[in-house]
Amino acid sequence: MTAKIYRPARNAMQAGKANSHIWVLEFDQEKPRSIDPIMGYTSSADMKSQIQIRFKTREEAVAYASRNGISFRVIEPKESRRRQMAYADNFRFDRRVPWTH
């Protein structure tokens, strides 16, 4: 029973950073998924792969896994680098791509 602890990426439809500071403990799959021959649905007999436990901090998630004897790996989040740009830069004289209507 292994698990991964990570901070999920924000949704592409989100502009802000609300609810993006939580950490999730999620169990890895132990059994492969199978395809139902009649309907074609993908199913799994592994119930632990459906469990997601949310924590406020990374330390809480690590402490929970250690306390319950769960082997885990921590996936560090990648911080996004935002380029600072002013609205006036759209109308600069030395702009690479000319602005047109």
N, CA, C and O atoms as CSV, one atom per row, in Angstrom:
chain,resi,resn,atom,element,x,y,z
A,1,MET,N,N,0.857,-1.174,0.000
A,1,MET,CA,C,0.000,0.000,0.000
A,1,MET,C,C,0.900,1.233,0.000
A,1,MET,O,O,1.450,1.610,1.035
A,2,THR,N,N,1.043,1.847,-1.147
A,2,THR,CA,C,1.831,3.067,-1.265
A,2,THR,C,C,0.907,4.224,-1.634
A,2,THR,O,O,-0.172,4.030,-2.194
A,3,ALA,N,N,1.354,5.411,-1.310
A,3,ALA,CA,C,0.552,6.597,-1.573
A,3,ALA,C,C,1.451,7.713,-2.081
A,3,ALA,O,O,2.667,7.700,-1.888
A,4,LYS,N,N,0.826,8.667,-2.727
A,4,LYS,CA,C,1.561,9.862,-3.130
A,4,LYS,C,C,0.916,11.066,-2.463
A,4,LYS,O,O,-0.305,11.151,-2.328
A,5,ILE,N,N,1.768,11.989,-2.051
A,5,ILE,CA,C,1.317,13.224,-1.414
A,5,ILE,C,C,1.709,14.354,-2.346
A,5,ILE,O,O,2.882,14.511,-2.685
A,6,TYR,N,N,0.727,15.139,-2.760
A,6,TYR,CA,C,0.995,16.205,-3.713
A,6,TYR,C,C,0.027,17.361,-3.515
A,6,TYR,O,O,-0.998,17.222,-2.849
A,7,ARG,N,N,0.359,18.483,-4.092
A,7,ARG,CA,C,-0.540,19.633,-4.116
A,7,ARG,C,C,-1.087,19.736,-5.528
A,7,ARG,O,O,-0.322,20.000,-6.456
A,8,PRO,N,N,-2.403,19.535,-5.726
A,8,PRO,CA,C,-2.953,19.506,-7.075
A,8,PRO,C,C,-2.847,20.861,-7.767
A,8,PRO,O,O,-2.912,21.913,-7.131
A,9,ALA,N,N,-2.684,20.806,-9.070
A,9,ALA,CA,C,-2.616,22.027,-9.870
A,9,ALA,C,C,-3.999,22.660,-9.928
A,9,ALA,O,O,-5.015,21.974,-9.820
A,10,ARG,N,N,-4.021,23.945,-10.096
A,10,ARG,CA,C,-5.320,24.614,-10.162
A,10,ARG,C,C,-5.981,24.328,-11.505
A,10,ARG,O,O,-5.316,23.986,-12.483
A,11,ASN,N,N,-7.258,24.471,-11.531
A,11,ASN,CA,C,-8.041,24.232,-12.722
A,11,ASN,C,C,-7.705,25.290,-13.775
A,11,ASN,O,O,-7.395,26.428,-13.425
A,12,ALA,N,N,-7.762,24.933,-15.037
A,12,ALA,CA,C,-7.469,25.876,-16.110
A,12,ALA,C,C,-8.502,27.001,-16.157
A,12,ALA,O,O,-8.229,28.061,-16.719
A,13,MET,N,N,-9.671,26.789,-15.582
A,13,MET,CA,C,-10.713,27.807,-15.585
A,13,MET,C,C,-10.579,28.777,-14.414
A,13,MET,O,O,-11.344,29.737,-14.324
A,14,GLN,N,N,-9.624,28.545,-13.518
A,14,GLN,CA,C,-9.444,29.415,-12.371
A,14,GLN,C,C,-8.431,30.503,-12.695
A,14,GLN,O,O,-7.436,30.255,-13.377
A,15,ALA,N,N,-8.685,31.683,-12.214
A,15,ALA,CA,C,-7.724,32.761,-12.371
A,15,ALA,C,C,-6.966,32.995,-11.074
A,15,ALA,O,O,-5.787,33.347,-11.097
A,16,GLY,N,N,-7.630,32.802,-9.956
A,16,GLY,CA,C,-7.007,33.049,-8.664
A,16,GLY,C,C,-6.345,31.816,-8.085
A,16,GLY,O,O,-6.230,30.783,-8.744
A,17,LYS,N,N,-5.911,31.945,-6.837
A,17,LYS,CA,C,-5.234,30.845,-6.172
A,17,LYS,C,C,-6.052,30.278,-5.018
A,17,LYS,O,O,-5.488,29.640,-4.129
A,18,ALA,N,N,-7.352,30.489,-5.006
A,18,ALA,CA,C,-8.194,29.968,-3.934
A,18,ALA,C,C,-8.226,28.447,-3.993
A,18,ALA,O,O,-8.289,27.862,-5.074
A,19,ASN,N,N,-8.182,27.821,-2.850
A,19,ASN,CA,C,-8.211,26.360,-2.701
A,19,ASN,C,C,-7.079,25.653,-3.439
A,19,ASN,O,O,-7.209,24.472,-3.763
A,20,SER,N,N,-5.994,26.328,-3.707
A,20,SER,CA,C,-4.870,25.678,-4.378
A,20,SER,C,C,-3.716,25.414,-3.421
A,20,SER,O,O,-2.634,25.020,-3.855
A,21,HIS,N,N,-3.930,25.623,-2.135
A,21,HIS,CA,C,-2.867,25.414,-1.154
A,21,HIS,C,C,-3.067,24.141,-0.338
A,21,HIS,O,O,-2.366,23.921,0.649
A,22,ILE,N,N,-4.015,23.306,-0.742
A,22,ILE,CA,C,-4.258,22.068,-0.004
A,22,ILE,C,C,-3.324,20.966,-0.516
A,22,ILE,O,O,-2.840,21.023,-1.647
A,23,TRP,N,N,-3.082,19.979,0.320
A,23,TRP,CA,C,-2.270,18.825,-0.032
A,23,TRP,C,C,-3.161,17.599,-0.019
A,23,TRP,O,O,-4.056,17.489,0.819
A,24,VAL,N,N,-2.925,16.677,-0.940
A,24,VAL,CA,C,-3.760,15.492,-1.096
A,24,VAL,C,C,-2.910,14.239,-0.917
A,24,VAL,O,O,-1.812,14.141,-1.464
A,25,LEU,N,N,-3.424,13.288,-0.151
A,25,LEU,CA,C,-2.826,11.962,-0.049
A,25,LEU,C,C,-3.709,11.027,-0.856
A,25,LEU,O,O,-4.899,10.886,-0.574
A,26,GLU,N,N,-3.127,10.394,-1.852
A,26,GLU,CA,C,-3.877,9.536,-2.765
A,26,GLU,C,C,-3.141,8.203,-2.908
A,26,GLU,O,O,-1.930,8.183,-3.124
A,27,PHE,N,N,-3.863,7.103,-2.789
A,27,PHE,CA,C,-3.256,5.780,-2.877
A,27,PHE,C,C,-3.009,5.394,-4.331
A,27,PHE,O,O,-3.787,5.745,-5.217
A,28,ASP,N,N,-1.911,4.663,-4.566
A,28,ASP,CA,C,-1.600,4.157,-5.895
A,28,ASP,C,C,-2.428,2.917,-6.182
A,28,ASP,O,O,-2.955,2.283,-5.268
A,29,GLN,N,N,-2.538,2.576,-7.458
A,29,GLN,CA,C,-3.273,1.382,-7.848
A,29,GLN,C,C,-2.464,0.143,-7.501
A,29,GLN,O,O,-1.260,0.082,-7.750
A,30,GLU,N,N,-3.136,-0.838,-6.927
A,30,GLU,CA,C,-2.485,-2.104,-6.622
A,30,GLU,C,C,-2.866,-3.184,-7.625
A,30,GLU,O,O,-2.097,-4.116,-7.859
A,31,LYS,N,N,-4.045,-3.064,-8.216
A,31,LYS,CA,C,-4.522,-4.032,-9.204
A,31,LYS,C,C,-4.784,-3.305,-10.520
A,31,LYS,O,O,-5.238,-2.160,-10.507
A,32,PRO,N,N,-4.511,-3.938,-11.640
A,32,PRO,CA,C,-4.768,-3.270,-12.926
A,32,PRO,C,C,-6.264,-3.144,-13.202
A,32,PRO,O,O,-7.071,-3.926,-12.701
A,33,ARG,N,N,-6.608,-2.166,-13.994
A,33,ARG,CA,C,-8.010,-1.984,-14.386
A,33,ARG,C,C,-8.372,-2.989,-15.464
A,33,ARG,O,O,-7.513,-3.445,-16.218
A,34,SER,N,N,-9.640,-3.325,-15.529
A,34,SER,CA,C,-10.103,-4.279,-16.531
A,34,SER,C,C,-11.241,-3.652,-17.332
A,34,SER,O,O,-11.937,-2.753,-16.861
A,35,ILE,N,N,-11.407,-4.146,-18.541
A,35,ILE,CA,C,-12.454,-3.638,-19.426
A,35,ILE,C,C,-13.592,-4.646,-19.449
A,35,ILE,O,O,-13.383,-5.838,-19.673
A,36,ASP,N,N,-14.802,-4.146,-19.213
A,36,ASP,CA,C,-15.978,-5.002,-19.251
A,36,ASP,C,C,-16.213,-5.438,-20.697
A,36,ASP,O,O,-16.292,-4.585,-21.581
A,37,PRO,N,N,-16.329,-6.752,-20.965
A,37,PRO,CA,C,-16.447,-7.194,-22.357
A,37,PRO,C,C,-17.775,-6.824,-23.029
A,37,PRO,O,O,-17.822,-6.687,-24.252
A,38,ILE,N,N,-18.835,-6.663,-22.264
A,38,ILE,CA,C,-20.139,-6.371,-22.864
A,38,ILE,C,C,-20.312,-4.877,-23.117
A,38,ILE,O,O,-20.622,-4.469,-24.236
A,39,MET,N,N,-20.114,-4.059,-22.085
A,39,MET,CA,C,-20.374,-2.621,-22.202
A,39,MET,C,C,-19.138,-1.806,-22.575
A,39,MET,O,O,-19.263,-0.702,-23.104
A,40,GLY,N,N,-17.944,-2.341,-22.302
A,40,GLY,CA,C,-16.730,-1.611,-22.633
A,40,GLY,C,C,-16.294,-0.637,-21.553
A,40,GLY,O,O,-15.370,0.147,-21.770
A,41,TYR,N,N,-16.939,-0.668,-20.391
A,41,TYR,CA,C,-16.565,0.212,-19.291
A,41,TYR,C,C,-15.245,-0.237,-18.691
A,41,TYR,O,O,-14.927,-1.426,-18.691
A,42,THR,N,N,-14.477,0.715,-18.181
A,42,THR,CA,C,-13.256,0.394,-17.465
A,42,THR,C,C,-13.599,0.309,-15.988
A,42,THR,O,O,-14.180,1.235,-15.422
A,43,SER,N,N,-13.235,-0.809,-15.366
A,43,SER,CA,C,-13.556,-0.992,-13.952
A,43,SER,C,C,-12.307,-1.418,-13.208
A,43,SER,O,O,-11.316,-1.844,-13.801
A,44,SER,N,N,-12.381,-1.292,-11.907
A,44,SER,CA,C,-11.265,-1.664,-11.056
A,44,SER,C,C,-11.797,-2.300,-9.788
A,44,SER,O,O,-12.828,-1.885,-9.258
A,45,ALA,N,N,-11.087,-3.312,-9.302
A,45,ALA,CA,C,-11.454,-3.953,-8.039
A,45,ALA,C,C,-10.699,-3.336,-6.881
A,45,ALA,O,O,-10.858,-3.766,-5.738
A,46,ASP,N,N,-9.878,-2.334,-7.158
A,46,ASP,CA,C,-9.064,-1.684,-6.143
A,46,ASP,C,C,-9.813,-0.473,-5.586
A,46,ASP,O,O,-9.905,0.564,-6.243
A,47,MET,N,N,-10.341,-0.608,-4.388
A,47,MET,CA,C,-11.142,0.470,-3.803
A,47,MET,C,C,-10.284,1.604,-3.233
A,47,MET,O,O,-10.749,2.739,-3.134
A,48,LYS,N,N,-9.046,1.305,-2.861
A,48,LYS,CA,C,-8.197,2.333,-2.267
A,48,LYS,C,C,-7.783,3.403,-3.265
A,48,LYS,O,O,-7.435,4.515,-2.869
A,49,SER,N,N,-7.816,3.081,-4.553
A,49,SER,CA,C,-7.429,4.079,-5.551
A,49,SER,C,C,-8.460,5.206,-5.666
A,49,SER,O,O,-8.190,6.226,-6.299
A,50,GLN,N,N,-9.623,5.030,-5.067
A,50,GLN,CA,C,-10.659,6.059,-5.106
A,50,GLN,C,C,-10.592,7.013,-3.919
A,50,GLN,O,O,-11.333,7.994,-3.871
A,51,ILE,N,N,-9.715,6.736,-2.967
A,51,ILE,CA,C,-9.654,7.538,-1.746
A,51,ILE,C,C,-8.699,8.708,-1.926
A,51,ILE,O,O,-7.564,8.531,-2.369
A,52,GLN,N,N,-9.155,9.888,-1.585
A,52,GLN,CA,C,-8.330,11.089,-1.545
A,52,GLN,C,C,-8.552,11.760,-0.197
A,52,GLN,O,O,-9.682,12.090,0.165
A,53,ILE,N,N,-7.474,11.956,0.536
A,53,ILE,CA,C,-7.565,12.612,1.836
A,53,ILE,C,C,-6.884,13.963,1.709
A,53,ILE,O,O,-5.747,14.040,1.245
A,54,ARG,N,N,-7.558,15.023,2.113
A,54,ARG,CA,C,-7.040,16.383,1.959
A,54,ARG,C,C,-6.499,16.906,3.288
A,54,ARG,O,O,-7.068,16.650,4.349
A,55,PHE,N,N,-5.389,17.642,3.209
A,55,PHE,CA,C,-4.743,18.218,4.379
A,55,PHE,C,C,-4.409,19.676,4.097
A,55,PHE,O,O,-4.269,20.084,2.944
A,56,LYS,N,N,-4.285,20.453,5.167
A,56,LYS,CA,C,-3.946,21.867,5.013
A,56,LYS,C,C,-2.474,22.074,4.697
A,56,LYS,O,O,-2.122,22.991,3.955
A,57,THR,N,N,-1.606,21.226,5.257
A,57,THR,CA,C,-0.172,21.384,5.034
A,57,THR,C,C,0.454,20.051,4.644
A,57,THR,O,O,-0.126,18.985,4.851
A,58,ARG,N,N,1.642,20.141,4.081
A,58,ARG,CA,C,2.404,18.960,3.691
A,58,ARG,C,C,2.790,18.143,4.921
A,58,ARG,O,O,2.761,16.913,4.889
A,59,GLU,N,N,3.152,18.834,6.007
A,59,GLU,CA,C,3.580,18.165,7.220
A,59,GLU,C,C,2.462,17.323,7.826
A,59,GLU,O,O,2.725,16.244,8.359
A,60,GLU,N,N,1.221,17.798,7.753
A,60,GLU,CA,C,0.087,17.030,8.272
A,60,GLU,C,C,-0.101,15.745,7.475
A,60,GLU,O,O,-0.377,14.693,8.051
A,61,ALA,N,N,0.046,15.823,6.164
A,61,ALA,CA,C,-0.111,14.645,5.317
A,61,ALA,C,C,0.989,13.626,5.588
A,61,ALA,O,O,0.721,12.427,5.660
A,62,VAL,N,N,2.228,14.097,5.739
A,62,VAL,CA,C,3.347,13.204,6.025
A,62,VAL,C,C,3.175,12.557,7.399
A,62,VAL,O,O,3.437,11.365,7.563
A,63,ALA,N,N,2.738,13.338,8.381
A,63,ALA,CA,C,2.522,12.806,9.726
A,63,ALA,C,C,1.419,11.747,9.724
A,63,ALA,O,O,1.538,10.734,10.414
A,64,TYR,N,N,0.356,11.966,8.965
A,64,TYR,CA,C,-0.739,10.994,8.884
A,64,TYR,C,C,-0.245,9.681,8.277
A,64,TYR,O,O,-0.543,8.601,8.786
A,65,ALA,N,N,0.508,9.785,7.191
A,65,ALA,CA,C,1.013,8.577,6.532
A,65,ALA,C,C,1.988,7.832,7.435
A,65,ALA,O,O,1.950,6.603,7.501
A,66,SER,N,N,2.850,8.548,8.122
A,66,SER,CA,C,3.815,7.913,9.017
A,66,SER,C,C,3.114,7.253,10.201
A,66,SER,O,O,3.478,6.148,10.603
A,67,ARG,N,N,2.115,7.926,10.755
A,67,ARG,CA,C,1.397,7.413,11.915
A,67,ARG,C,C,0.627,6.136,11.581
A,67,ARG,O,O,0.493,5.257,12.432
A,68,ASN,N,N,0.116,6.024,10.343
A,68,ASN,CA,C,-0.683,4.867,9.951
A,68,ASN,C,C,0.114,3.805,9.193
A,68,ASN,O,O,-0.467,2.841,8.696
A,69,GLY,N,N,1.430,3.968,9.098
A,69,GLY,CA,C,2.269,2.959,8.455
A,69,GLY,C,C,2.108,2.880,6.950
A,69,GLY,O,O,2.265,1.805,6.372
A,70,ILE,N,N,1.798,3.993,6.304
A,70,ILE,CA,C,1.619,4.032,4.853
A,70,ILE,C,C,2.927,4.501,4.223
A,70,ILE,O,O,3.435,5.571,4.561
A,71,SER,N,N,3.469,3.701,3.309
A,71,SER,CA,C,4.664,4.169,2.602
A,71,SER,C,C,4.217,5.209,1.572
A,71,SER,O,O,3.195,5.037,0.908
A,72,PHE,N,N,4.978,6.268,1.449
A,72,PHE,CA,C,4.541,7.390,0.618
A,72,PHE,C,C,5.715,8.013,-0.108
A,72,PHE,O,O,6.878,7.778,0.222
A,73,ARG,N,N,5.375,8.820,-1.113
A,73,ARG,CA,C,6.346,9.664,-1.799
A,73,ARG,C,C,5.714,11.048,-1.934
A,73,ARG,O,O,4.513,11.180,-2.168
A,74,VAL,N,N,6.536,12.055,-1.785
A,74,VAL,CA,C,6.049,13.435,-1.845
A,74,VAL,C,C,6.438,14.020,-3.198
A,74,VAL,O,O,7.607,13.982,-3.583
A,75,ILE,N,N,5.473,14.550,-3.906
A,75,ILE,CA,C,5.706,15.206,-5.185
A,75,ILE,C,C,5.621,16.703,-4.938
A,75,ILE,O,O,4.552,17.231,-4.632
A,76,GLU,N,N,6.745,17.380,-5.071
A,76,GLU,CA,C,6.799,18.821,-4.817
A,76,GLU,C,C,6.118,19.579,-5.954
A,76,GLU,O,O,6.271,19.205,-7.117
A,77,PRO,N,N,5.376,20.629,-5.641
A,77,PRO,CA,C,4.697,21.401,-6.692
A,77,PRO,C,C,5.684,22.280,-7.461
A,77,PRO,O,O,6.704,22.717,-6.927
A,78,LYS,N,N,5.355,22.522,-8.707
A,78,LYS,CA,C,6.153,23.421,-9.524
A,78,LYS,C,C,5.534,24.810,-9.427
A,78,LYS,O,O,4.355,24.995,-9.729
A,79,GLU,N,N,6.318,25.762,-9.014
A,79,GLU,CA,C,5.818,27.128,-8.882
A,79,GLU,C,C,5.802,27.789,-10.251
A,79,GLU,O,O,6.766,27.699,-11.011
A,80,SER,N,N,4.698,28.451,-10.552
A,80,SER,CA,C,4.590,29.124,-11.844
A,80,SER,C,C,5.278,30.481,-11.785
A,80,SER,O,O,5.198,31.206,-10.793
A,81,ARG,N,N,5.945,30.792,-12.865
A,81,ARG,CA,C,6.596,32.095,-12.961
A,81,ARG,C,C,5.716,32.994,-13.819
A,81,ARG,O,O,5.473,32.708,-14.992
A,82,ARG,N,N,5.251,34.060,-13.237
A,82,ARG,CA,C,4.384,34.981,-13.968
A,82,ARG,C,C,5.193,36.161,-14.458
A,82,ARG,O,O,5.961,36.762,-13.707
A,83,ARG,N,N,5.016,36.479,-15.701
A,83,ARG,CA,C,5.717,37.609,-16.280
A,83,ARG,C,C,4.928,38.877,-15.985
A,83,ARG,O,O,3.747,38.976,-16.318
A,84,GLN,N,N,5.589,39.845,-15.359
A,84,GLN,CA,C,4.936,41.106,-15.043
A,84,GLN,C,C,4.812,41.929,-16.316
A,84,GLN,O,O,5.788,42.148,-17.034
A,85,MET,N,N,3.606,42.375,-16.577
A,85,MET,CA,C,3.366,43.144,-17.786
A,85,MET,C,C,2.326,44.208,-17.485
A,85,MET,O,O,1.342,43.946,-16.793
A,86,ALA,N,N,2.537,45.371,-17.990
A,86,ALA,CA,C,1.592,46.467,-17.783
A,86,ALA,C,C,0.686,46.587,-19.012
A,86,ALA,O,O,1.044,46.156,-20.109
A,87,TYR,N,N,-0.461,47.163,-18.812
A,87,TYR,CA,C,-1.392,47.354,-19.920
A,87,TYR,C,C,-0.786,48.273,-20.977
A,87,TYR,O,O,-1.056,48.115,-22.167
A,88,ALA,N,N,0.020,49.218,-20.551
A,88,ALA,CA,C,0.630,50.166,-21.490
A,88,ALA,C,C,1.619,49.479,-22.434
A,88,ALA,O,O,1.931,50.016,-23.497
A,89,ASP,N,N,2.119,48.288,-22.055
A,89,ASP,CA,C,3.039,47.566,-22.928
A,89,ASP,C,C,2.372,47.124,-24.228
A,89,ASP,O,O,3.067,46.843,-25.204
A,90,ASN,N,N,1.058,47.055,-24.264
A,90,ASN,CA,C,0.359,46.710,-25.506
A,90,ASN,C,C,0.520,47.777,-26.569
A,90,ASN,O,O,0.353,47.488,-27.754
A,91,PHE,N,N,0.836,48.991,-26.186
A,91,PHE,CA,C,0.905,50.115,-27.119
A,91,PHE,C,C,2.303,50.692,-27.224
A,91,PHE,O,O,2.465,51.835,-27.651
A,92,ARG,N,N,3.321,49.925,-26.844
A,92,ARG,CA,C,4.697,50.415,-26.905
A,92,ARG,C,C,5.133,50.622,-28.346
A,92,ARG,O,O,4.659,49.951,-29.262
A,93,PHE,N,N,6.051,51.570,-28.526
A,93,PHE,CA,C,6.553,51.882,-29.864
A,93,PHE,C,C,7.420,50.745,-30.397
A,93,PHE,O,O,7.346,50.420,-31.582
A,94,ASP,N,N,8.238,50.138,-29.544
A,94,ASP,CA,C,9.168,49.104,-29.986
A,94,ASP,C,C,8.600,47.685,-29.815
A,94,ASP,O,O,9.344,46.739,-29.560
A,95,ARG,N,N,7.314,47.555,-29.954
A,95,ARG,CA,C,6.645,46.270,-29.814
A,95,ARG,C,C,7.037,45.351,-30.984
A,95,ARG,O,O,7.118,45.806,-32.125
A,96,ARG,N,N,7.280,44.066,-30.703
A,96,ARG,CA,C,7.717,43.149,-31.750
A,96,ARG,C,C,6.625,42.887,-32.780
A,96,ARG,O,O,6.891,42.903,-33.982
A,97,VAL,N,N,5.416,42.649,-32.326
A,97,VAL,CA,C,4.309,42.425,-33.234
A,97,VAL,C,C,3.463,43.688,-33.233
A,97,VAL,O,O,2.981,44.111,-32.183
A,98,PRO,N,N,3.278,44.293,-34.403
A,98,PRO,CA,C,2.511,45.549,-34.420
A,98,PRO,C,C,1.059,45.318,-33.996
A,98,PRO,O,O,0.429,44.320,-34.346
A,99,TRP,N,N,0.569,46.268,-33.241
A,99,TRP,CA,C,-0.810,46.196,-32.753
A,99,TRP,C,C,-1.731,46.799,-33.812
A,99,TRP,O,O,-1.522,47.926,-34.261
A,100,THR,N,N,-2.737,46.049,-34.197
A,100,THR,CA,C,-3.693,46.553,-35.177
A,100,THR,C,C,-5.094,46.300,-34.650
A,100,THR,O,O,-5.284,45.574,-33.675
A,101,HIS,N,N,-6.041,46.890,-35.288
A,101,HIS,CA,C,-7.448,46.710,-34.890
A,101,HIS,C,C,-7.983,45.443,-35.400
A,101,HIS,O,O,-9.148,45.125,-35.164
